[in-house]
Amino acid sequence: MVSQKSHKKSILLAKRIIPCLDIKNGRTVKGINFVGLVDAGDPVELAGRYSEEGADELVFLDITATNEKRRTLVQMVRDIARHIRIPFTVGGGIRSVEEIAELLLAGADKVSLNSSIVRDPELITRAADRFGSQCIVAAVDAKRTGDSWNVYINAGQKDTGMDAIEWCREAAGRGAGEILLTSMDRDGTKSGFDNDLLSLISDTVRVPLIASGGAGTNEHCIDAVTRGRADAVLAASIFHFREIEITDLKQAMRDAGIPVRL
């Protein structure tokens, strides 16, 4: 009975549209299946544009920080925070509670943790205990292997062998307030989200689920919410290159009976 009430409540809540800024060398980039990166513009300018155009939230991912063994670009976080009026999630190379505190002070509303929490799952609990679960997003990069999905870390370069569904369950159980799920198979392909995986994880966790990887049309985003039962859809290139306008996507979702913030 509890799970049915929780599911009903999730349907009634407004679904979120979240542009994502993947950052490399101070520029926004976008690729396909985590490779073949191309320049997509200045992150501060894009962030300001999305805030004005009605995005519900913004995600900033410093995608080379982990592999380069360095910290997230704190000054850029400050610059972006000054140019937007929407919630702002920051990820990339974050390894400690102290680094999380620095980013929150710099203007982030939430932090996205990926490789570091696979290596040290207790970091989720320590961070949630100090800052609250609402600040902690567990980012999961998943790739299909036969009939299951494995978790990858280090910007998609290392297969951990961990089952993605079980890892999402554990991350939520340890205190993550949201799951940001990226399908590596669909990333940048514009072929639609992995709704099979989304629906399995939606059945597994009670925290909000953000769908990432595969957005190409309004219908793909609608399917992620209806078939995949995601609470939010995240996309990059379709927004960066104005293939889809955020206002048009929200209207299409409303026309499909999906509650959104206008």
JOUR-V763487 format. One record per residue. RES is the residue in one letter. PHI is phi in radians with two decimals (none if undefined). Layout:
# JOUR-V763487
<<RES;PHI> <RES;PHI>>
This chain:
# JOUR-V763487
<<M;none> <V;-1.09> <S;-1.12> <Q;-1.16> <K;-1.11> <S;-1.09> <H;-1.17> <K;-1.08> <K;-1.09> <S;-1.12> <I;-1.17> <L;-1.37> <L;-1.23> <A;-1.08> <K;-1.48> <R;-1.80> <I;-1.92> <I;-2.24> <P;-1.20> <C;-2.12> <L;-1.83> <D;-1.51> <I;-1.92> <K;-2.46> <N;0.92> <G;1.37> <R;-2.13> <T;-1.37> <V;-2.28> <K;-2.64> <G;-2.34> <I;-2.22> <N;0.93> <F;1.30> <V;-2.36> <G;1.14> <L;-1.22> <V;-2.20> <D;-1.25> <A;-2.20> <G;2.16> <D;-1.36> <P;-1.13> <V;-1.19> <E;-1.13> <L;-1.12> <A;-1.05> <G;-1.08> <R;-1.09> <Y;-1.14> <S;-1.09> <E;-1.25> <E;-1.50> <G;1.76> <A;-1.06> <D;-1.39> <E;-2.62> <L;-2.39> <V;-2.07> <F;-2.07> <L;-2.15> <D;-1.41> <I;-1.31> <T;-1.88> <A;-1.06> <T;-1.14> <N;-1.15> <E;-1.54> <K;0.92> <R;-2.33> <R;-1.52> <T;-1.08> <L;-1.28> <V;-1.15> <Q;-1.12> <M;-1.17> <V;-1.02> <R;-1.06> <D;-1.08> <I;-1.15> <A;-1.01> <R;-1.29> <H;-1.84> <I;-2.29> <R;-2.24> <I;-2.26> <P;-1.01> <F;-2.40> <T;-1.85> <V;-2.16> <G;-2.51> <G;2.18> <G;1.25> <I;-1.46> <R;-2.16> <S;-2.62> <V;-1.08> <E;-1.14> <E;-1.19> <I;-1.07> <A;-1.03> <E;-1.09> <L;-1.23> <L;-1.13> <L;-1.18> <A;-1.34> <G;2.25> <A;-1.25> <D;-1.65> <K;-2.50> <V;-2.15> <S;-1.85> <L;-2.01> <N;-2.29> <S;-1.04> <S;-1.13> <I;-1.43> <V;-1.21> <R;-1.30> <D;-2.43> <P;-1.01> <E;-1.14> <L;-1.06> <I;-1.04> <T;-1.13> <R;-1.08> <A;-1.20> <A;-1.13> <D;-1.12> <R;-1.47> <F;-1.93> <G;1.71> <S;-1.05> <Q;-1.12> <C;-1.61> <I;-1.96> <V;-1.92> <A;-1.56> <A;-1.59> <V;-2.19> <D;-1.69> <A;-2.10> <K;-2.32> <R;-1.18> <T;-2.33> <G;1.18> <D;-1.71> <S;-2.36> <W;-2.26> <N;-1.73> <V;-1.52> <Y;-1.97> <I;-2.25> <N;0.97> <A;0.97> <G;1.41> <Q;-1.64> <K;-2.21> <D;-1.45> <T;-1.44> <G;1.39> <M;-1.37> <D;-1.33> <A;-1.12> <I;-1.17> <E;-1.15> <W;-1.20> <C;-1.08> <R;-1.06> <E;-1.15> <A;-1.06> <A;-1.14> <G;-1.14> <R;-1.45> <G;2.19> <A;-1.13> <G;-1.52> <E;-2.63> <I;-2.02> <L;-1.81> <L;-1.79> <T;-1.91> <S;-1.44> <M;-1.15> <D;-1.17> <R;-1.74> <D;-0.92> <G;1.30> <T;-1.46> <K;1.03> <S;-1.83> <G;1.80> <F;-1.27> <D;-1.46> <N;-1.21> <D;-1.08> <L;-1.17> <L;-1.00> <S;-1.16> <L;-1.12> <I;-1.27> <S;-1.04> <D;-1.26> <T;-1.64> <V;-2.04> <R;-1.82> <V;-1.50> <P;-1.00> <L;-2.07> <I;-1.79> <A;-1.53> <S;-2.47> <G;1.77> <G;2.11> <A;-1.12> <G;-2.39> <T;-2.47> <N;-1.03> <E;-1.10> <H;-1.05> <C;-1.20> <I;-1.09> <D;-1.10> <A;-1.08> <V;-1.44> <T;-1.49> <R;-1.36> <G;-1.45> <R;1.03> <A;-1.32> <D;-1.61> <A;-2.71> <V;-2.10> <L;-1.98> <A;-2.62> <A;-2.21> <S;-1.06> <I;-1.11> <F;-1.55> <H;-0.98> <F;-1.75> <R;0.97> <E;-1.28> <I;-2.38> <E;-1.57> <I;-1.04> <T;-1.11> <D;-1.18> <L;-1.11> <K;-1.10> <Q;-1.15> <A;-1.10> <M;-1.18> <R;-1.09> <D;-1.08> <A;-1.52> <G;1.48> <I;-1.66> <P;-1.24> <V;-2.40> <R;-1.52> <L;-1.82>>
